[in-house]
Amino acid sequence: MNNMSKMGYLIAIPTLALNVGCTNMTPTEQSTLSGAAIGTLGGAAIGGLTGGNAGVGAVIGGAAGAVVGNIYGQNQQKKNTQRNRY
């Protein structure tokens, strides 16, 4: 199996899992998971392209993405809660 098909699987499988697994999640949980996935892919890509370790880049990117996604989701939920009060 060549590197391009491996990369295709690395992108396709998490995308499918996200689409199926996010149906019963709160907006904050969805944002956290989406942020982690985007951060993981971005971190792995940057780590691999810059000559560093793609695995370490994926871990760091995933953690950072999860934090940012969680903060974004909490803010969105607060806005929706305030909007529904009035």
C-alpha positions in Angstrom: 0.0 0.0 0.0 1.5 3.3 -1.0 1.5 6.5 1.0 -1.3 8.2 -0.9 -3.8 5.4 -0.2 -2.7 5.3 3.5 -3.4 9.1 3.7 -6.7 8.5 2.0 -7.7 6.0 4.7 -6.4 8.3 7.4 -8.8 11.0 6.2 -11.8 8.9 5.2 -12.2 6.8 8.3 -12.3 9.6 10.8 -14.6 11.6 8.6 -17.0 8.8 8.4 -16.8 8.2 12.2 -17.5 11.9 12.8 -20.5 12.0 10.6 -22.0 8.9 12.2 -20.9 9.5 15.8 -22.0 13.1 16.2 -25.8 12.6 16.0 -26.5 12.4 19.8 -23.9 15.0 21.0 -24.4 18.4 22.4 -23.0 21.3 20.3 -20.1 21.6 22.7 -19.2 18.0 22.4 -19.4 18.2 18.6 -17.2 21.3 18.5 -14.6 19.6 20.8 -14.5 16.5 18.6 -14.4 18.5 15.4 -11.6 20.7 16.7 -9.6 17.6 17.8 -10.0 16.0 14.4 -9.1 19.1 12.5 -6.1 19.8 14.9 -4.9 16.2 14.5 -4.9 16.3 10.7 -3.3 19.7 10.7 -0.7 18.8 13.2 0.2 15.6 11.4 0.4 17.4 8.1 2.6 20.2 9.5 4.8 17.7 11.4 5.3 15.5 8.4 5.9 18.4 5.9 8.4 20.2 8.1 10.5 17.1 8.6 9.5 16.6 12.2 7.5 13.7 13.7 4.0 13.5 12.3 2.8 11.5 15.3 3.9 14.2 17.8 2.4 16.9 15.6 -0.9 15.0 15.5 -1.0 14.6 19.3 -0.2 18.3 19.9 -2.6 19.5 17.2 -5.4 17.2 18.4 -5.0 18.5 22.0 -4.9 22.1 20.9 -7.9 21.6 18.5 -9.9 20.0 21.2 -9.4 22.9 23.6 -10.2 25.5 21.0 -13.3 23.5 19.8 -14.5 23.1 23.4 -14.2 26.8 24.1 -16.0 27.6 20.8 -18.8 25.2 21.6 -19.4 26.6 25.1 -19.6 30.1 23.7 -22.1 29.0 21.0 -24.2 27.2 23.7 -24.2 30.3 25.9 -25.3 32.5 22.9 -28.2 30.0 22.1 -29.3 29.9 25.8 -29.4 33.7 26.0 -31.2 34.0 22.7 -33.9 31.5 23.8 -34.6 33.4 27.0 -36.3 36.3 25.4 
